[in-house]
């Protein structure tokens, strides 16, 4: 974690990047550019599905809110009469071969984010071979595929690209890994269809997104209570997401006295890791809760959030899907 902390402090302005990151970033940039050129030139093959593919991703490493946005996009597509399904790499899971999630998916097998999306009611398929996983969704009757993450996964051809931006951290020092937080150069934004800014202040051309909660749900049992009921109270806060500080800050904004417990993204929790020697309430993200239900205690709570987006974002998405129907004859339902 010390190396990660050192790099992140350099990426977001607290110190200069270590000297050795410069040659590695140069090498990384060359590989990224060559790989993208090979796909554009046809030397590497992108698989084109017979239905539209919407990819939701980001340029920077770490969490930006892709999964809540994917859930919101799926809900919108359903409202419009489509049958969407979600394909995911399944980070944090052991599964290698493509799999369509069943009624009770195991997050240790398929990953935490796919389980969270599946709990929203969407068909979900996981696999390292994303085109093969996406075909399982087609066999299940889906007529739109939403890729949760995968902006840089060019093996799956896409019709709409959505980039999620951390509105607070933005793009850091705008350098490529490991000198900065970027997976691809800033110029990549010019080819992306829609840009969504999660928190902070949206820049020109970006759609502002807010993650709203307000209620907590017991991991053990079916209890619910307002998040505000914890105001002024000391709690343990657990987050194994790309940017744990966002979760901790949201709790503090609700007036809660937070004891922070950050973990690496997709961390697999053991029962003993969440024993803190007291009976203070424990609050965690929905993404973490799917991995902890089997050993949850009565004072553990999850904090669900929903992505709130402006009507202009959905109008722009609808316009792009309408254009695909005009250009390809793809049916609406």
C-alpha positions as CSV (number, residue, x, y, z in Angstrom):
1,X,0.0,0.0,0.0
2,X,3.0,2.3,0.6
3,X,3.8,2.3,-3.1
4,X,0.2,2.9,-4.0
5,X,0.0,5.8,-1.6
6,X,3.2,7.3,-3.0
7,X,2.0,7.1,-6.5
8,X,-1.5,8.5,-5.8
9,X,0.0,11.5,-3.9
10,X,2.1,12.2,-7.0
11,X,-0.8,11.8,-9.4
12,X,-3.0,14.2,-7.5
13,X,-0.5,16.9,-6.8
14,X,1.0,16.3,-3.3
15,X,4.5,15.4,-4.6
16,X,6.6,14.9,-7.7
17,X,6.3,11.5,-9.4
18,X,9.3,9.2,-8.7
19,X,12.0,9.4,-11.5
20,X,11.5,5.8,-12.5
21,X,7.9,6.4,-13.5
22,X,9.0,8.4,-16.5
23,X,10.6,5.6,-18.6
24,X,7.8,3.2,-17.6
25,X,5.1,5.7,-18.6
26,X,6.8,6.2,-21.9
27,X,6.9,2.4,-22.5
28,X,3.3,2.1,-21.4
29,X,2.2,4.9,-23.7
30,X,3.9,3.2,-26.6
31,X,2.2,-0.1,-25.9
32,X,-1.2,1.6,-25.5
33,X,-0.8,3.5,-28.8
34,X,0.4,0.4,-30.7
35,X,-2.4,-1.7,-29.4
36,X,-5.1,0.8,-30.4
37,X,-3.5,1.2,-33.9
38,X,-3.5,-2.5,-34.4
39,X,-7.3,-2.6,-33.7
40,X,-8.0,0.3,-36.0
41,X,-5.9,-1.2,-38.7
42,X,-7.6,-4.6,-38.4
43,X,-4.5,-6.5,-37.3
44,X,-6.3,-7.2,-34.1
45,X,-10.0,-8.1,-34.4
46,X,-12.9,-6.5,-32.7
47,X,-16.0,-8.7,-32.4
48,X,-19.2,-6.9,-33.7
49,X,-22.4,-8.2,-32.1
50,X,-25.7,-8.0,-33.9
51,X,-27.1,-5.7,-31.2
52,X,-25.9,-2.3,-29.9
53,X,-23.1,-2.3,-27.3
54,X,-22.8,0.6,-24.8
55,X,-19.5,0.7,-23.0
56,X,-19.2,2.5,-19.7
57,X,-15.6,3.1,-18.5
58,X,-13.0,5.7,-17.5
59,X,-9.6,7.0,-18.5
60,X,-8.2,7.0,-15.0
61,X,-7.6,4.2,-12.6
62,X,-9.7,3.8,-9.5
63,X,-13.4,4.1,-8.9
64,X,-15.4,6.8,-10.6
65,X,-19.0,5.5,-10.3
66,X,-19.2,3.3,-13.4
67,X,-21.4,0.6,-11.8
68,X,-24.1,2.9,-10.4
69,X,-24.2,4.5,-13.9
70,X,-24.5,1.1,-15.6
71,X,-27.5,0.3,-13.3
72,X,-29.1,3.6,-14.2
73,X,-28.6,3.1,-17.9
74,X,-30.1,-0.3,-17.8
75,X,-33.2,1.1,-16.0
76,X,-33.5,3.7,-18.7
77,X,-33.3,1.2,-21.5
78,X,-36.0,-0.9,-19.8
79,X,-38.2,2.1,-19.6
80,X,-37.7,2.6,-23.4
81,X,-38.8,-1.0,-24.1
82,X,-35.4,-2.6,-24.6
83,X,-34.1,-5.8,-23.1
84,X,-30.7,-4.9,-21.8
85,X,-28.0,-7.1,-20.3
86,X,-24.7,-6.3,-18.7
87,X,-21.3,-7.9,-19.5
88,X,-18.4,-7.6,-17.1
89,X,-14.9,-8.8,-16.7
90,X,-15.7,-10.0,-13.2
91,X,-12.8,-8.4,-11.4
92,X,-12.2,-9.9,-8.0
93,X,-13.8,-13.3,-9.0
94,X,-12.1,-16.6,-9.8
95,X,-14.3,-17.4,-12.9
96,X,-12.4,-17.6,-16.1
97,X,-14.9,-19.1,-18.6
98,X,-18.0,-17.1,-19.7
99,X,-20.9,-17.5,-17.3
100,X,-24.5,-16.1,-17.2
101,X,-25.2,-15.3,-13.5
102,X,-27.9,-17.4,-11.9
103,X,-30.2,-16.7,-9.0
104,X,-27.6,-16.6,-6.2
105,X,-24.3,-15.7,-7.7
106,X,-21.1,-16.1,-5.6
107,X,-19.1,-12.8,-5.5
108,X,-15.9,-14.8,-4.9
109,X,-16.5,-16.6,-8.2
110,X,-17.9,-13.8,-10.4
111,X,-16.8,-10.6,-8.7
112,X,-18.6,-8.0,-6.5
113,X,-19.8,-5.5,-9.1
114,X,-21.5,-8.2,-11.3
115,X,-23.4,-9.4,-8.2
116,X,-24.4,-5.8,-7.3
117,X,-25.7,-5.2,-10.9
118,X,-27.5,-8.6,-10.9
119,X,-29.3,-7.6,-7.6
120,X,-30.8,-4.7,-9.5
121,X,-32.6,-7.2,-11.7
122,X,-30.4,-7.0,-14.8
123,X,-29.2,-10.2,-16.6
124,X,-25.4,-10.3,-16.2
125,X,-22.7,-12.3,-17.9
126,X,-19.0,-12.4,-16.8
127,X,-15.9,-13.7,-18.5
128,X,-12.4,-12.7,-19.5
129,X,-13.5,-13.2,-23.1
130,X,-16.1,-10.4,-23.1
131,X,-17.5,-11.0,-26.6
132,X,-18.1,-14.7,-25.6
133,X,-19.8,-13.6,-22.4
134,X,-21.9,-11.0,-24.2
135,X,-23.2,-13.8,-26.5
136,X,-24.7,-15.5,-23.5
137,X,-26.8,-12.3,-23.0
138,X,-28.0,-12.6,-26.6
139,X,-29.0,-16.2,-26.0
140,X,-30.9,-15.0,-22.9
141,X,-33.0,-12.6,-25.1
142,X,-31.2,-9.3,-24.5
143,X,-31.2,-6.9,-27.4
144,X,-28.8,-4.3,-25.9
145,X,-25.5,-5.0,-24.2
146,X,-24.1,-2.7,-21.6
147,X,-20.4,-3.2,-20.7
148,X,-19.6,-2.3,-17.2
149,X,-16.0,-1.1,-17.5
150,X,-14.1,-2.1,-20.6
151,X,-13.4,1.3,-22.4
152,X,-10.0,-0.1,-23.1
153,X,-11.2,-3.6,-24.0
154,X,-11.3,-3.2,-27.8
155,X,-11.9,-6.9,-28.5
156,X,-15.6,-6.0,-28.0
157,X,-16.8,-3.5,-30.7
158,X,-19.0,-0.8,-29.3
159,X,-21.6,1.6,-30.7
160,X,-21.7,4.1,-27.8
161,X,-18.9,5.0,-25.4
162,X,-19.6,6.7,-22.0
163,X,-16.6,8.0,-20.0
164,X,-17.2,8.5,-16.2
165,X,-15.0,11.2,-14.7
166,X,-14.2,11.7,-11.0
167,X,-15.4,15.3,-10.5
168,X,-13.1,15.9,-7.6
169,X,-9.9,14.3,-8.6
170,X,-10.5,14.7,-12.3
171,X,-7.5,13.4,-14.3
172,X,-4.8,14.2,-11.7
173,X,-1.6,15.3,-13.4
174,X,-2.9,14.0,-16.7
175,X,0.1,11.6,-17.1
176,X,0.0,8.0,-18.2
177,X,0.5,5.1,-15.8
178,X,2.5,4.9,-13.6
179,X,3.6,8.5,-13.8
180,X,0.0,9.5,-13.6
181,X,-3.5,7.9,-13.2
182,X,-4.4,7.7,-16.9
183,X,-5.0,4.4,-18.8
184,X,-5.1,6.2,-22.1
185,X,-4.0,9.8,-23.2
186,X,-6.3,12.7,-22.7
187,X,-6.8,12.9,-26.5
188,X,-8.9,9.7,-26.2
189,X,-11.8,11.9,-24.8
190,X,-12.3,13.4,-28.3
191,X,-13.6,10.0,-29.6
192,X,-16.0,9.3,-26.7
193,X,-19.7,9.9,-27.2
194,X,-20.8,10.9,-23.7
195,X,-18.9,12.2,-20.7
196,X,-20.4,12.0,-17.2
197,X,-18.9,13.9,-14.2
198,X,-19.5,12.2,-10.9
199,X,-19.4,14.9,-8.2
200,X,-17.5,18.1,-8.2
201,X,-18.2,20.6,-11.0
202,X,-19.0,19.3,-14.5
203,X,-16.9,20.9,-17.2
204,X,-18.2,21.9,-20.6
205,X,-19.6,19.0,-22.5
206,X,-20.0,16.8,-19.4
207,X,-23.2,15.6,-17.8
208,X,-23.3,16.0,-14.0
209,X,-24.0,12.8,-12.0
210,X,-24.8,12.6,-8.3
211,X,-24.8,9.5,-6.2
212,X,-27.7,9.8,-3.8
213,X,-28.6,7.6,-0.9
214,X,-30.3,8.7,2.3
215,X,-31.1,5.2,3.7
216,X,-29.2,2.3,5.2
217,X,-30.2,-1.3,5.0
218,X,-29.2,-4.0,7.5
219,X,-27.0,-6.8,6.2
220,X,-28.6,-9.2,8.6
221,X,-32.4,-9.1,8.4
222,X,-34.5,-6.5,6.6
223,X,-34.1,-3.5,8.8
224,X,-33.9,0.0,7.3
225,X,-33.3,3.4,8.7
226,X,-32.4,6.9,7.5
227,X,-28.7,7.6,7.1
228,X,-29.3,10.8,9.0
229,X,-30.2,8.8,12.1
230,X,-26.4,8.2,12.5
231,X,-25.6,11.9,12.6
232,X,-23.4,12.8,15.6
233,X,-22.7,9.1,16.1
234,X,-19.3,7.4,15.9
235,X,-19.2,4.5,13.3
236,X,-16.8,2.2,11.6
237,X,-16.8,2.8,7.8
238,X,-15.5,0.1,5.5
239,X,-14.8,0.6,1.8
240,X,-13.0,-1.6,-0.7
241,X,-13.7,0.5,-3.7
242,X,-11.5,2.4,-6.1
243,X,-11.7,5.7,-4.2
244,X,-12.7,4.9,-0.5
245,X,-12.4,8.6,0.4
246,X,-15.6,9.3,-1.6
247,X,-17.6,7.0,0.6
248,X,-16.1,8.3,3.9
249,X,-16.7,11.9,2.8
250,X,-20.3,11.2,2.0
251,X,-20.8,9.9,5.5
252,X,-19.1,12.9,7.1
253,X,-21.4,15.1,4.9
254,X,-24.3,13.5,6.7
255,X,-22.8,14.5,10.1
256,X,-21.4,11.1,11.0
257,X,-18.2,10.6,13.0
258,X,-16.3,8.2,10.8
259,X,-13.5,5.7,11.7
260,X,-12.1,4.9,8.3
261,X,-11.2,1.4,7.2
262,X,-10.1,1.6,3.6
263,X,-9.2,-1.7,1.7
264,X,-7.9,-2.3,-1.8
265,X,-10.5,-2.4,-4.6
266,X,-12.4,-5.8,-4.8
267,X,-10.8,-6.9,-1.5
268,X,-12.1,-10.3,-0.2
269,X,-13.2,-9.8,3.3
270,X,-12.7,-12.3,6.1
271,X,-14.8,-12.3,9.2
272,X,-11.9,-11.3,11.5
273,X,-11.0,-8.3,9.4
274,X,-14.2,-6.6,10.4
275,X,-14.0,-7.3,14.1
276,X,-12.9,-3.9,15.6
277,X,-13.3,-4.8,19.3
278,X,-16.5,-2.8,20.0
279,X,-20.2,-2.8,19.0
280,X,-20.1,0.5,17.1
281,X,-22.3,0.5,14.0
282,X,-20.4,-0.6,10.8
283,X,-21.4,1.1,7.5
284,X,-20.2,-0.2,4.2
285,X,-20.9,0.3,0.5
286,X,-23.3,-1.9,-1.4
287,X,-20.4,-3.3,-3.4
288,X,-18.7,-4.5,-0.3
289,X,-21.9,-5.8,1.3
290,X,-22.5,-8.5,-1.3
291,X,-19.3,-10.1,-0.1
292,X,-20.1,-9.9,3.6
293,X,-23.7,-11.1,3.9
294,X,-22.8,-14.7,4.8
295,X,-21.1,-13.6,8.1
296,X,-22.9,-10.3,8.7
297,X,-23.7,-9.1,12.2
298,X,-26.8,-7.3,13.5
299,X,-25.0,-3.9,13.7
300,X,-23.6,-4.0,10.1
301,X,-25.4,-1.8,7.5
302,X,-25.0,-1.1,3.8
303,X,-25.4,2.3,2.2
304,X,-27.1,2.0,-1.2
305,X,-26.7,4.8,-3.7
306,X,-28.5,5.6,-7.0
307,X,-27.1,7.6,-9.9
308,X,-29.0,10.8,-10.5
309,X,-28.5,12.2,-14.0
310,X,-30.0,15.1,-16.0
311,X,-32.6,14.6,-18.6
312,X,-30.1,15.9,-21.2
313,X,-27.9,12.8,-20.7
314,X,-30.7,10.4,-21.3
315,X,-31.9,12.4,-24.3
316,X,-28.4,12.2,-25.8
317,X,-28.3,8.4,-25.2
318,X,-31.7,8.0,-26.8
319,X,-30.6,10.0,-29.8
320,X,-27.6,7.8,-30.3
321,X,-29.7,4.7,-30.1
322,X,-32.2,6.1,-32.5
323,X,-29.4,6.8,-34.9
324,X,-28.3,3.2,-34.7
325,X,-31.9,2.1,-35.6
326,X,-31.9,4.4,-38.6
327,X,-28.5,3.3,-39.8
328,X,-28.7,-0.5,-39.2
329,X,-32.4,-1.2,-39.0
330,X,-32.0,-2.6,-35.5
331,X,-35.4,-3.0,-34.0
332,X,-36.5,-1.0,-31.0
333,X,-37.8,-4.0,-29.0
